Amino acid sequence: MKRMMLALLSVLVLGLSMLTTAAAQSKGVVYYLVPTLLDEFQTGSVGALEMFLKQTGYEMKTLNADNKTDMQQSQMNDVIALKPSAIILAAVDFNALKPSIEAAREAGIPVVEFDRQITSTMSDFTSVAGTIEIGHVAADQAEAMLKAKKGDVSGKILQVLGDPGDPYTLDIQKGFEEKMKAFPGVTIISVPALQWEASNAGTIVSDQMLANPDIDLIFLHAAHLSVAAVASLEAAGKKPGDVMMMSSNGAPVGLDLIRKGWLNTEVEQPLYAQAAAVAMFMDKIVGKQDIKAGEYDVLGLKGVVTIEAWGPNIKIPGAAITKENVDNPAFWGNMKPPAGTVESVK
């Protein structure tokens, strides 16, 4: 009996020791306010941020706003009252969340902007894809596709944006259109899919194909919108390759549509690297330490930190995915998270 009691005591002591060690290793709780779980990029961002933050010692909790601005504002108020180590925000509406960001920072809580850049007020860190550059890459792809089809860079492009309250889609549009200005023979029809709803994108494609049956290329600003676009094209009797298509963000559904022949190009948004960058700088963010401008290796990609009017900003490049490289495991849409771990920037 005495031996059993000693053994039980040893187990209890070991268990308490492990709990104490785990608690000591945790640097605090970080809340991630995700705008929606409607598409694979958003669901993927939750897993990636949680994984990388855990590697650098932080616990993460997630709140989903279901694409509702008022809900995200309420969530910000609730989280501020909890006084977490930091808040990561992917804003539903970049203008409407400005007062909430300011309230959090006034309460001493650092705010990180993830994926959706907010320039109207100060934040402690921003991690984004090079969205204007994604537009540039898309324009290069459009130029090549139109030239291959028609012999010159001319024709009609339907550009299906996401929600106009999201700077991600506005920057892609800006980058795409500024580079396509070099080709006056190209007409671009731009229509937003409100709230990033795939059904809205499907309706846009259906309506525009009736109004403009000579559309040569459809450019959608997210892969999940392309799924609805394909359904509309199929309903109109189209087959893969009848209308050239490309989209951006690199989601699994986009890569699948490339393999099926519907999409010519998917311009990747580097999800894993964007999330890893947040974790790499979290110690400095929480400690309110200076973040230096310069180049940083983020999972093998060149991340560039600049100090902007709205705070430190890291921009990470994307890449064009085609049938030639679609199976590359480096693309997040192939759902193979990086095997290595990230380390905090010193």
Buried (B, 14 or more C-beta within 10 A) or exposed (E): EEEEEEEEEEEEEEEEEEEEEEEEEEBEBBBBBBBBBBBBBBBBBBBBBBBBBBBBBBBBEBBBBEBBBEBBBBBBEEBBEEEBBBBBBBBBBBEBBBEBBBBBBEEEBBBBBBBBBBBEBBBBBBBBBBBBBBBBBBBBBBBBBBBEEEEEBBBBBBBBBBBBBBBBBBBBBBBBBEBBEEBEEBBBBEBBBBBBBBEBBBBBBBEBBEEEEEBBBBBBBBBBBBBBBBBBBEEBEBEBEEBBBBBBBBBBBBBBBBEEEBBBBBBBBBBBBBBBBBBBBBBBBBEEEEBEEEEBEBBEBEBBBEEBEBBBBBBBBBBBBEEEEBEBEBBBBBEEBBEEEBEBBE
